[in-house]
């Protein structure tokens, strides 16, 4: 990765970058850094930067994603974008790297390598590094993470929470006996439990009706929460994506005279970028439209559960595909904003 692209990647939004280095250094500067407050037991890992990078690979396993996760160590912690070394969390040599770090730089007391592996698995398999999604993933995996490593503003947290709550209400009500008198506050309490990951059992009646076994319940509900979060992100970025596509169409041609072969090369690359953006946008729109149709069919129109049953049954796959496509669109938006700015 060249330096300009590295800088663009490392300074992009939280969906692609988990800067463990800056959060660890912030604790050190505040005088609150202790062995207990580290995220990882292998101390070196706390001073790295994790980031997502789109790949050209085709992924089919639910534990993989169409984006790779890299761990980056800058040569100079004060000059993050001036270069460093990186390793993919998917690299078969990664385990050996971690062991070398543990021997060379030491480990934090009261933590264990098993917890490190669980955290790294979440970082590797979650298609976005957004704090909300990571927090939900860590909760689902039963991993306790220091709050200092999952910062999200109260305003954004409440906005996401409200968006998810509106989707959850009719899903919970579906499994409640209509003969019982339930106040809205009762459902709100159940929504809160699902939101914070403490109890998702109130959705089991719905999953049973939809013939989704309880052995899959936790994973399906997490994937559904992640997919709903991506729906929220897409709605907030729709205009940016359209502006990006319009710029490529209307304003991305070079100014001035060019040799024919240079012009053709630029045209080919621009058209390929447009084709890739259109492909991933269509993927996002198609999944979210199927989700909206199936959801409304069951919970709004009360017209049948078949569509939602099929959608929820494939929710884990849709969650990975949606996250990968949105990641690629995000990447394109940031690069084009840099070029057009």
C-alpha positions as CSV (number, residue, x, y, z in Angstrom):
1,X,0.0,0.0,0.0
2,X,1.5,3.4,-1.0
3,X,1.8,6.2,1.5
4,X,-1.0,8.3,0.1
5,X,-3.5,5.4,0.3
6,X,-2.1,4.4,3.7
7,X,-2.8,7.9,5.0
8,X,-6.3,7.9,3.5
9,X,-7.1,4.5,5.1
10,X,-5.7,5.2,8.5
11,X,-7.5,8.6,8.7
12,X,-10.9,7.2,7.5
13,X,-13.9,6.6,9.7
14,X,-14.4,4.1,12.5
15,X,-16.1,1.6,10.2
16,X,-12.6,0.7,8.8
17,X,-10.2,1.6,11.5
18,X,-9.8,0.4,15.1
19,X,-6.9,2.4,16.5
20,X,-5.9,0.5,19.6
21,X,-2.7,2.5,19.6
22,X,-4.3,5.9,20.1
23,X,-6.7,4.5,22.8
24,X,-3.9,2.9,24.7
25,X,-1.8,6.0,24.5
26,X,-4.7,8.1,25.7
27,X,-4.9,6.0,28.8
28,X,-1.2,6.4,29.4
29,X,-1.4,10.1,29.0
30,X,-4.3,10.3,31.5
31,X,-2.4,8.1,34.0
32,X,-5.1,5.4,34.0
33,X,-3.2,2.7,32.1
34,X,-2.8,-0.5,34.1
35,X,-2.5,-4.2,33.3
36,X,-6.2,-4.6,33.9
37,X,-7.1,-1.7,31.5
38,X,-5.3,-3.1,28.5
39,X,-7.4,-4.6,25.8
40,X,-5.0,-7.4,25.0
41,X,-2.8,-9.5,27.2
42,X,0.0,-9.4,24.7
43,X,1.1,-5.9,25.3
44,X,2.3,-5.2,21.7
45,X,-1.2,-5.7,20.3
46,X,-2.4,-2.7,22.3
47,X,-0.1,-0.5,20.3
48,X,-1.2,-1.5,16.9
49,X,-3.9,-0.2,14.5
50,X,-6.4,-2.6,13.0
51,X,-8.0,-1.7,9.7
52,X,-10.2,-3.2,7.0
53,X,-9.1,-3.5,3.4
54,X,-11.2,-4.7,0.5
55,X,-10.0,-7.9,-1.2
56,X,-10.6,-9.5,-4.6
57,X,-11.3,-12.9,-3.0
58,X,-14.6,-14.7,-3.1
59,X,-15.6,-15.7,0.5
60,X,-18.2,-18.3,1.3
61,X,-17.6,-19.3,4.9
62,X,-19.6,-17.3,7.5
63,X,-16.4,-16.7,9.4
64,X,-14.8,-14.8,6.5
65,X,-15.7,-11.6,4.8
66,X,-15.1,-9.9,1.4
67,X,-12.7,-7.5,3.3
68,X,-9.4,-8.4,5.0
69,X,-8.4,-7.2,8.4
70,X,-4.8,-6.0,8.9
71,X,-2.8,-5.2,12.0
72,X,-0.5,-2.2,11.4
73,X,2.4,-1.0,13.5
74,X,3.8,2.4,12.6
75,X,7.6,3.0,12.6
76,X,6.9,6.2,14.6
77,X,3.8,6.2,16.9
78,X,3.7,10.0,16.5
79,X,3.7,9.8,12.7
80,X,1.1,7.2,12.1
81,X,0.9,7.7,8.3
82,X,4.6,7.7,7.6
83,X,4.9,4.0,7.2
84,X,5.2,0.8,9.2
85,X,4.7,-2.9,9.0
86,X,1.5,-4.8,8.8
87,X,0.2,-8.4,8.9
88,X,-3.2,-9.8,7.9
89,X,-5.2,-11.5,10.6
90,X,-6.0,-14.1,8.0
91,X,-2.3,-14.9,7.4
92,X,-1.3,-18.4,8.4
93,X,1.7,-16.9,10.1
94,X,-0.3,-14.6,12.3
95,X,-0.3,-17.0,15.3
96,X,3.6,-17.2,15.2
97,X,3.7,-13.4,15.1
98,X,1.6,-13.1,18.2
99,X,3.8,-15.6,20.0
100,X,6.9,-13.6,19.1
101,X,5.3,-10.4,20.3
102,X,4.5,-12.1,23.7
103,X,8.1,-13.3,24.1
104,X,9.7,-10.0,23.0
105,X,7.4,-7.4,24.6
106,X,5.7,-9.3,27.4
107,X,2.2,-9.9,28.5
108,X,-0.2,-8.1,30.9
109,X,-1.0,-9.8,34.2
110,X,-4.5,-11.1,34.9
111,X,-5.3,-11.5,31.2
112,X,-4.9,-14.6,29.0
113,X,-4.0,-15.4,25.4
114,X,-7.4,-17.2,24.9
115,X,-9.2,-13.9,25.4
116,X,-6.8,-12.2,22.9
117,X,-7.7,-14.8,20.3
118,X,-11.4,-14.3,20.9
119,X,-11.0,-10.5,20.5
120,X,-9.0,-11.0,17.3
121,X,-11.6,-13.3,15.9
122,X,-14.3,-10.7,16.4
123,X,-12.1,-8.0,14.8
124,X,-11.4,-10.3,11.9
125,X,-14.9,-11.6,11.2
126,X,-16.9,-8.5,11.9
127,X,-17.2,-6.7,8.5
128,X,-17.1,-3.2,10.1
129,X,-15.0,-1.9,12.9
130,X,-17.7,0.6,14.0
131,X,-17.8,0.8,17.8
132,X,-21.6,-0.1,17.9
133,X,-21.1,-3.3,15.9
134,X,-18.0,-4.3,17.8
135,X,-19.7,-3.8,21.1
136,X,-22.6,-5.9,20.0
137,X,-20.2,-8.6,18.6
138,X,-18.2,-8.7,21.9
139,X,-21.4,-9.0,23.9
140,X,-22.6,-11.9,21.8
141,X,-19.2,-13.6,22.1
142,X,-19.3,-13.0,25.9
143,X,-16.0,-11.0,25.8
144,X,-15.5,-8.2,28.4
145,X,-13.8,-5.2,26.7
146,X,-12.6,-2.1,28.6
147,X,-15.0,0.8,27.8
148,X,-12.0,3.0,26.8
149,X,-11.6,0.9,23.7
150,X,-15.2,1.3,22.4
151,X,-15.9,5.0,22.3
152,X,-19.1,6.2,20.7
153,X,-20.8,9.6,21.2
154,X,-24.1,9.6,23.3
155,X,-25.9,11.3,20.4
156,X,-24.9,8.6,17.8
157,X,-25.5,5.8,20.3
158,X,-29.0,7.0,21.0
159,X,-29.8,7.5,17.3
160,X,-28.7,3.9,16.4
161,X,-30.5,2.6,19.5
162,X,-33.8,4.3,18.5
163,X,-33.5,3.0,14.9
164,X,-33.1,-0.6,16.1
165,X,-35.8,-0.3,18.8
166,X,-38.4,0.6,16.2
167,X,-37.6,-2.6,14.3
168,X,-37.6,-4.7,17.4
169,X,-41.0,-3.7,18.9
170,X,-43.2,-5.6,16.4
171,X,-40.8,-8.6,16.4
172,X,-41.1,-8.9,20.2
173,X,-44.9,-8.3,20.2
174,X,-45.2,-11.1,17.7
175,X,-44.3,-13.6,20.4
176,X,-46.4,-12.2,23.2
177,X,-49.8,-13.8,24.0
178,X,-52.4,-11.3,22.8
179,X,-54.7,-12.3,25.7
180,X,-52.2,-10.9,28.2
181,X,-52.2,-7.1,29.0
182,X,-48.8,-5.8,28.2
183,X,-47.9,-2.1,28.5
184,X,-45.5,-0.5,26.0
185,X,-43.1,-0.2,28.9
186,X,-42.9,-4.0,29.2
187,X,-41.8,-4.3,25.6
188,X,-39.4,-1.4,26.0
189,X,-37.7,-3.4,28.8
190,X,-37.4,-6.4,26.5
191,X,-36.0,-4.2,23.7
192,X,-33.3,-2.9,26.2
193,X,-32.3,-6.5,27.0
194,X,-31.8,-7.4,23.4
195,X,-30.0,-4.1,22.7
196,X,-27.5,-4.6,25.5
197,X,-27.1,-8.3,24.8
198,X,-28.2,-9.5,28.3
199,X,-31.2,-11.5,27.1
200,X,-32.5,-12.3,23.7
201,X,-34.9,-15.1,24.7
202,X,-38.0,-13.0,24.1
203,X,-37.3,-13.4,20.4
204,X,-37.3,-17.2,20.6
205,X,-41.1,-17.5,20.1
206,X,-40.7,-15.7,16.8
207,X,-37.7,-17.8,15.7
208,X,-39.6,-20.9,16.6
209,X,-42.5,-19.9,14.4
210,X,-40.0,-19.2,11.7
211,X,-38.5,-22.6,12.2
212,X,-35.1,-21.3,13.1
213,X,-33.6,-23.6,15.8
214,X,-32.5,-22.2,19.1
215,X,-29.0,-23.4,18.4
216,X,-28.8,-20.7,15.8
217,X,-30.7,-18.1,17.7
218,X,-27.9,-16.1,19.1
219,X,-26.0,-15.9,15.8
220,X,-29.1,-15.1,13.8
221,X,-30.2,-12.3,16.2
222,X,-26.7,-10.8,16.2
223,X,-26.6,-10.9,12.3
224,X,-30.0,-9.3,12.3
225,X,-28.8,-6.5,14.6
226,X,-25.8,-6.0,12.4
227,X,-27.8,-5.9,9.3
228,X,-30.2,-3.4,10.8
229,X,-27.2,-1.2,11.8
230,X,-26.0,-1.4,8.2
231,X,-29.5,-0.3,7.1
232,X,-29.1,2.7,9.4
233,X,-25.6,3.5,7.9
234,X,-26.9,3.2,4.3
235,X,-29.8,5.6,4.9
236,X,-27.3,8.2,6.3
237,X,-24.9,7.8,3.4
238,X,-27.3,7.5,0.5
239,X,-26.8,11.1,-0.7
240,X,-23.0,10.8,-0.4
241,X,-23.1,7.7,-2.5
242,X,-25.2,9.4,-5.2
243,X,-23.0,12.4,-5.2
244,X,-20.0,10.2,-5.6
245,X,-21.6,8.3,-8.6
246,X,-22.5,11.7,-10.2
247,X,-19.0,13.0,-9.8
248,X,-17.6,9.9,-11.6
249,X,-20.1,10.3,-14.4
250,X,-19.9,14.1,-14.9
251,X,-16.6,15.4,-13.5
252,X,-14.0,12.6,-13.6
253,X,-12.6,13.2,-17.0
254,X,-9.1,14.8,-17.3
255,X,-8.8,18.4,-18.1
256,X,-6.7,19.2,-21.2
257,X,-5.3,17.2,-24.1
258,X,-4.1,13.7,-23.7
259,X,-2.6,11.1,-26.0
260,X,-5.3,8.7,-27.2
261,X,-3.8,5.7,-25.4
262,X,-3.7,7.6,-22.1
263,X,-7.3,8.7,-22.5
264,X,-8.4,5.2,-23.2
265,X,-6.6,3.8,-20.2
266,X,-8.2,6.4,-17.9
267,X,-11.6,5.7,-19.5
268,X,-11.2,2.0,-18.9
269,X,-10.3,2.5,-15.2
270,X,-13.0,5.0,-14.6
271,X,-15.6,2.7,-16.2
272,X,-14.4,-0.2,-14.1
273,X,-14.7,1.9,-10.9
274,X,-18.3,2.8,-11.9
275,X,-19.1,-0.8,-12.7
276,X,-17.8,-2.0,-9.3
277,X,-19.6,0.8,-7.4
278,X,-22.9,0.0,-9.3
279,X,-22.5,-3.7,-8.5
280,X,-22.0,-3.2,-4.8
281,X,-24.7,-0.5,-4.6
282,X,-27.1,-3.0,-6.3
283,X,-26.1,-5.6,-3.7
284,X,-26.9,-3.3,-0.8
285,X,-30.2,-2.0,-2.3
286,X,-31.3,-5.6,-3.2
287,X,-30.6,-7.0,0.3
288,X,-32.2,-4.0,2.1
289,X,-35.2,-4.0,-0.2
290,X,-35.8,-7.8,0.4
291,X,-35.5,-7.1,4.1
292,X,-38.0,-4.2,4.0
293,X,-40.5,-6.2,1.9
294,X,-40.3,-9.3,4.1
295,X,-40.4,-7.3,7.3
296,X,-43.4,-5.3,6.2
297,X,-45.2,-8.4,4.9
298,X,-45.1,-10.0,8.3
299,X,-45.2,-7.2,10.8
300,X,-47.0,-4.4,9.1
301,X,-49.4,-6.0,6.6
302,X,-49.9,-9.2,8.7
303,X,-49.9,-11.1,5.4
304,X,-47.6,-14.1,6.0
305,X,-44.3,-15.1,7.4
306,X,-42.8,-17.0,4.4
307,X,-40.7,-14.1,3.1
308,X,-39.3,-13.1,6.5
309,X,-38.6,-16.7,7.3
310,X,-36.5,-17.1,4.2
311,X,-34.7,-13.8,4.8
312,X,-33.9,-14.4,8.5
313,X,-32.8,-17.9,7.6
314,X,-30.1,-16.4,5.4
315,X,-29.5,-13.4,7.6
316,X,-25.9,-14.3,8.6
317,X,-24.9,-14.5,4.9
318,X,-26.7,-11.2,4.1
319,X,-25.0,-9.5,7.1
320,X,-21.5,-10.4,5.7
321,X,-22.3,-9.5,2.1
322,X,-23.9,-6.2,3.1
323,X,-21.0,-5.2,5.4
324,X,-18.5,-6.0,2.6
325,X,-20.3,-4.0,0.0
326,X,-20.8,-1.0,2.2
327,X,-17.1,-1.1,3.2
328,X,-16.2,-0.9,-0.5
329,X,-18.6,1.9,-1.2
330,X,-17.2,3.8,1.9
331,X,-13.7,3.3,0.5
332,X,-14.7,4.7,-2.9
333,X,-16.5,7.7,-1.3
334,X,-13.4,8.6,0.7
335,X,-11.0,8.4,-2.2
336,X,-13.3,10.3,-4.6
337,X,-13.9,13.0,-1.9
338,X,-10.1,13.4,-1.7
339,X,-9.7,13.7,-5.4
340,X,-12.7,16.0,-5.9
341,X,-11.8,18.2,-2.9
